[in-house]
Amino acid sequence: MPQLNPGPWFAILVFSWLVFLVIIPTKIMNHTSPNEPAPVNAEKHKTESWNWPW
Protein backbone atom coordinates (compact mmCIF):
# COMPACT_ATOMS: atom_id res chain seq x y z
CA MET A 1 0.00 0.00 0.00
CA PRO A 2 1.55 3.35 -0.96
CA GLN A 3 0.10 5.18 2.04
CA LEU A 4 2.48 3.31 4.34
CA ASN A 5 5.56 4.76 2.62
CA PRO A 6 6.03 8.20 4.25
CA GLY A 7 8.83 9.30 1.90
CA PRO A 8 7.03 11.20 -0.85
CA TRP A 9 4.05 12.19 1.32
CA PHE A 10 6.22 13.71 4.01
CA ALA A 11 8.09 15.79 1.41
CA ILE A 12 4.77 17.01 -0.03
CA LEU A 13 3.55 17.89 3.47
CA VAL A 14 6.71 19.83 4.31
CA PHE A 15 6.71 21.67 0.98
CA SER A 16 3.05 22.63 1.28
CA TRP A 17 3.60 23.99 4.82
CA LEU A 18 6.62 25.87 3.55
CA VAL A 19 4.43 27.52 0.92
CA PHE A 20 1.69 28.34 3.44
CA LEU A 21 4.04 29.77 6.07
CA VAL A 22 6.64 31.59 3.95
CA ILE A 23 5.49 32.45 0.45
CA ILE A 24 1.79 33.25 0.89
CA PRO A 25 2.14 35.63 3.92
CA THR A 26 4.86 37.65 2.18
CA LYS A 27 2.66 38.07 -0.89
CA ILE A 28 -0.29 39.13 1.27
CA MET A 29 1.76 41.58 3.34
CA ASN A 30 3.22 43.20 0.19
CA HIS A 31 -0.25 43.88 -1.21
CA THR A 32 -1.27 47.53 -1.21
CA SER A 33 -4.79 48.77 -1.60
CA PRO A 34 -5.44 51.00 -4.63
CA ASN A 35 -7.64 53.29 -2.51
CA GLU A 36 -5.75 54.28 0.60
CA PRO A 37 -8.03 55.66 3.31
CA ALA A 38 -7.90 59.41 3.84
CA PRO A 39 -6.71 60.56 7.28
CA VAL A 40 -9.50 61.62 9.59
CA ASN A 41 -9.42 65.15 10.98
CA ALA A 42 -8.52 65.40 14.65
CA GLU A 43 -11.37 67.79 15.41
CA LYS A 44 -14.13 66.47 17.63
CA HIS A 45 -17.63 66.31 16.28
CA LYS A 46 -20.24 68.38 18.08
CA THR A 47 -22.67 66.08 19.80
CA GLU A 48 -26.06 67.17 21.05
CA SER A 49 -28.41 65.35 23.34
CA TRP A 50 -31.66 64.14 21.86
CA ASN A 51 -34.89 65.80 22.84
CA TRP A 52 -37.29 62.91 23.16
CA PRO A 53 -40.95 64.00 22.67
CA TRP A 54 -42.31 61.38 25.07
Protein Blocks (a to p, Z undefined) as FASTA:
>chain_A
ZZlpmklmmmmmmmmmmmmmmmmmmmmmmpccfbdcddddfbdcdddddddfZZ
